[in-house]
Amino acid sequence: MRIFKLEEEFWLPRGIEDVFRFFADATNLELITPPWLRFKIETPCPISMRANTLIDYRLKLHGIPIRWQSRISLWDPPHRFVDEQTRGPYRLWIHEHCFEEQSSGTLCRDNVQYAHLGGSLVNRMLVEPDVSAIFAYRAEKLRQVFGHSSRCAPESG
């Protein structure tokens, strides 16, 4: 199984507690997911986020309905958490969210490992563009929620 990686990093001008609190509210995932995915959380709210929490979603990818379930495999507030797909379109999906206080704000890192049917060509032509577009949309929505952000923290000094 070929594993692909996506690594993103951006800085938000808010404290780590505020940023983590936003991510700890599972309903905010709908806000930062592109509308073209028609993403909906099916797990009844409120969802108590902690290790081993299961969250069910439904979405449409290129018009194809998909059910997705994630398990929170690691919960370490306010520094990081990991969600792993237990059911869904990928053979493997592990998404680590990391938060670090930096320059009077929070540096956010996303590290995603994923695998799917097909190889590098399928990834390059279909999957990677979709994943990149989803994370680009997410970054823009987070800029709107938290104010100005950038890929890097402002320089100290």
C-alpha beads as a LAMMPS data file, in Angstrom:
LAMMPS data file: protein, C-alpha beads

157 atoms
156 bonds

1 atom types
1 bond types

-500.0 500.0 xlo xhi
-500.0 500.0 ylo yhi
-500.0 500.0 zlo zhi

Masses

1 110.0

Atoms # bond

1 1 1 0.000 0.000 0.000
2 1 1 1.489 3.328 -1.097
3 1 1 1.119 6.039 1.576
4 1 1 0.931 9.684 0.511
5 1 1 1.461 12.695 2.763
6 1 1 0.125 16.199 3.047
7 1 1 1.755 18.695 5.384
8 1 1 0.297 22.158 5.935
9 1 1 1.229 24.883 8.383
10 1 1 -0.311 28.262 9.145
11 1 1 -0.278 30.817 11.924
12 1 1 -3.383 32.266 13.558
13 1 1 -3.357 35.456 15.641
14 1 1 -5.129 33.881 18.614
15 1 1 -4.018 31.997 21.705
16 1 1 -3.603 28.250 21.661
17 1 1 -6.553 27.728 24.041
18 1 1 -8.945 29.623 21.721
19 1 1 -7.707 27.805 18.622
20 1 1 -7.865 24.384 20.238
21 1 1 -11.355 25.103 21.623
22 1 1 -12.538 25.799 18.052
23 1 1 -11.117 22.495 16.798
24 1 1 -12.477 20.624 19.833
25 1 1 -16.019 21.492 18.748
26 1 1 -16.737 18.846 16.111
27 1 1 -19.568 20.912 14.638
28 1 1 -16.992 23.448 13.412
29 1 1 -15.805 20.839 10.927
30 1 1 -18.874 21.612 8.816
31 1 1 -17.884 25.296 8.769
32 1 1 -14.361 24.644 7.471
33 1 1 -15.283 21.936 4.932
34 1 1 -15.978 23.050 1.338
35 1 1 -19.696 23.273 0.483
36 1 1 -19.204 21.217 -2.688
37 1 1 -18.632 18.168 -0.435
38 1 1 -22.116 18.542 1.129
39 1 1 -20.542 17.452 4.410
40 1 1 -22.862 16.654 7.325
41 1 1 -22.151 15.243 10.765
42 1 1 -24.485 12.350 11.555
43 1 1 -23.378 11.740 15.145
44 1 1 -25.841 13.397 17.547
45 1 1 -24.530 16.613 19.114
46 1 1 -23.039 17.613 21.413
47 1 1 -20.040 15.385 20.722
48 1 1 -17.689 14.902 23.645
49 1 1 -14.233 14.992 22.107
50 1 1 -11.681 12.692 23.716
51 1 1 -9.615 9.626 22.843
52 1 1 -11.740 6.920 21.178
53 1 1 -14.637 9.236 20.295
54 1 1 -16.283 8.046 17.070
55 1 1 -17.800 10.602 14.696
56 1 1 -19.943 9.668 11.704
57 1 1 -20.263 11.913 8.638
58 1 1 -21.744 11.805 5.201
59 1 1 -20.545 13.720 2.173
60 1 1 -20.523 13.653 -1.585
61 1 1 -17.308 13.452 -3.559
62 1 1 -17.773 14.114 -7.278
63 1 1 -21.472 13.394 -6.740
64 1 1 -20.846 10.017 -5.108
65 1 1 -22.382 9.671 -1.618
66 1 1 -19.854 8.565 0.989
67 1 1 -20.196 7.605 4.623
68 1 1 -17.143 8.336 6.738
69 1 1 -16.344 7.490 10.330
70 1 1 -13.423 8.921 12.273
71 1 1 -12.020 7.864 15.606
72 1 1 -10.089 10.297 17.758
73 1 1 -7.042 8.126 18.419
74 1 1 -5.089 10.724 20.404
75 1 1 -6.398 13.658 22.442
76 1 1 -3.818 15.968 24.044
77 1 1 -5.373 19.414 24.624
78 1 1 -4.336 22.054 23.742
79 1 1 -1.348 20.713 21.806
80 1 1 -2.577 18.053 19.435
81 1 1 -5.086 15.439 18.454
82 1 1 -5.293 12.738 15.813
83 1 1 -8.303 11.518 13.887
84 1 1 -8.214 8.288 11.909
85 1 1 -10.720 7.081 9.358
86 1 1 -12.317 3.813 10.466
87 1 1 -14.781 3.735 7.548
88 1 1 -14.672 5.775 4.374
89 1 1 -13.175 6.240 0.936
90 1 1 -9.502 5.816 1.872
91 1 1 -7.574 2.675 2.647
92 1 1 -5.767 4.808 5.251
93 1 1 -6.414 8.322 6.575
94 1 1 -4.549 9.601 9.627
95 1 1 -4.758 13.334 10.328
96 1 1 -2.605 14.807 13.085
97 1 1 -3.488 18.355 14.189
98 1 1 -0.692 20.118 16.120
99 1 1 -0.851 23.492 17.873
100 1 1 2.091 25.489 19.212
101 1 1 2.168 28.915 20.847
102 1 1 4.280 31.184 18.706
103 1 1 4.659 34.958 18.247
104 1 1 1.566 35.879 20.308
105 1 1 -0.544 33.444 18.315
106 1 1 -0.767 29.789 17.419
107 1 1 1.152 27.846 14.804
108 1 1 -1.119 25.113 13.433
109 1 1 0.233 22.072 11.635
110 1 1 -1.680 19.409 9.752
111 1 1 0.087 16.172 8.977
112 1 1 -2.003 13.779 6.911
113 1 1 -1.053 10.282 5.808
114 1 1 -3.409 8.686 3.334
115 1 1 -3.635 5.727 0.992
116 1 1 -6.193 4.808 -1.646
117 1 1 -6.809 2.368 -4.444
118 1 1 -4.592 3.161 -7.376
119 1 1 -1.058 4.431 -7.332
120 1 1 0.864 7.614 -7.933
121 1 1 -0.945 8.464 -11.170
122 1 1 -4.384 8.228 -9.527
123 1 1 -3.058 10.318 -6.656
124 1 1 -1.569 12.987 -8.897
125 1 1 -4.584 13.194 -11.232
126 1 1 -7.524 12.770 -8.832
127 1 1 -6.879 12.457 -5.118
128 1 1 -4.114 14.971 -4.399
129 1 1 -5.912 17.851 -6.195
130 1 1 -9.073 17.142 -4.172
131 1 1 -7.221 16.902 -0.851
132 1 1 -5.243 20.078 -1.629
133 1 1 -8.422 21.982 -2.564
134 1 1 -10.142 20.880 0.647
135 1 1 -7.220 22.050 2.795
136 1 1 -6.946 25.346 0.858
137 1 1 -10.630 26.016 1.522
138 1 1 -10.143 25.103 5.171
139 1 1 -7.223 27.542 5.525
140 1 1 -9.290 30.358 4.006
141 1 1 -12.213 29.697 6.352
142 1 1 -9.865 29.649 9.345
143 1 1 -8.495 33.040 8.223
144 1 1 -12.054 34.345 8.242
145 1 1 -12.806 32.890 11.688
146 1 1 -9.598 33.997 13.396
147 1 1 -8.605 37.044 11.387
148 1 1 -5.380 37.450 9.428
149 1 1 -3.273 34.331 9.157
150 1 1 -0.322 33.234 7.111
151 1 1 1.617 30.092 6.428
152 1 1 4.337 31.266 8.792
153 1 1 4.392 33.163 12.034
154 1 1 5.340 36.829 11.804
155 1 1 8.985 37.465 12.412
156 1 1 9.904 38.409 15.963
157 1 1 11.672 41.604 16.586

Bonds

1 1 1 2
2 1 2 3
3 1 3 4
4 1 4 5
5 1 5 6
6 1 6 7
7 1 7 8
8 1 8 9
9 1 9 10
10 1 10 11
11 1 11 12
12 1 12 13
13 1 13 14
14 1 14 15
15 1 15 16
16 1 16 17
17 1 17 18
18 1 18 19
19 1 19 20
20 1 20 21
21 1 21 22
22 1 22 23
23 1 23 24
24 1 24 25
25 1 25 26
26 1 26 27
27 1 27 28
28 1 28 29
29 1 29 30
30 1 30 31
31 1 31 32
32 1 32 33
33 1 33 34
34 1 34 35
35 1 35 36
36 1 36 37
37 1 37 38
38 1 38 39
39 1 39 40
40 1 40 41
41 1 41 42
42 1 42 43
43 1 43 44
44 1 44 45
45 1 45 46
46 1 46 47
47 1 47 48
48 1 48 49
49 1 49 50
50 1 50 51
51 1 51 52
52 1 52 53
53 1 53 54
54 1 54 55
55 1 55 56
56 1 56 57
57 1 57 58
58 1 58 59
59 1 59 60
60 1 60 61
61 1 61 62
62 1 62 63
63 1 63 64
64 1 64 65
65 1 65 66
66 1 66 67
67 1 67 68
68 1 68 69
69 1 69 70
70 1 70 71
71 1 71 72
72 1 72 73
73 1 73 74
74 1 74 75
75 1 75 76
76 1 76 77
77 1 77 78
78 1 78 79
79 1 79 80
80 1 80 81
81 1 81 82
82 1 82 83
83 1 83 84
84 1 84 85
85 1 85 86
86 1 86 87
87 1 87 88
88 1 88 89
89 1 89 90
90 1 90 91
91 1 91 92
92 1 92 93
93 1 93 94
94 1 94 95
95 1 95 96
96 1 96 97
97 1 97 98
98 1 98 99
99 1 99 100
100 1 100 101
101 1 101 102
102 1 102 103
103 1 103 104
104 1 104 105
105 1 105 106
106 1 106 107
107 1 107 108
108 1 108 109
109 1 109 110
110 1 110 111
111 1 111 112
112 1 112 113
113 1 113 114
114 1 114 115
115 1 115 116
116 1 116 117
117 1 117 118
118 1 118 119
119 1 119 120
120 1 120 121
121 1 121 122
122 1 122 123
123 1 123 124
124 1 124 125
125 1 125 126
126 1 126 127
127 1 127 128
128 1 128 129
129 1 129 130
130 1 130 131
131 1 131 132
132 1 132 133
133 1 133 134
134 1 134 135
135 1 135 136
136 1 136 137
137 1 137 138
138 1 138 139
139 1 139 140
140 1 140 141
141 1 141 142
142 1 142 143
143 1 143 144
144 1 144 145
145 1 145 146
146 1 146 147
147 1 147 148
148 1 148 149
149 1 149 150
150 1 150 151
151 1 151 152
152 1 152 153
153 1 153 154
154 1 154 155
155 1 155 156
156 1 156 157
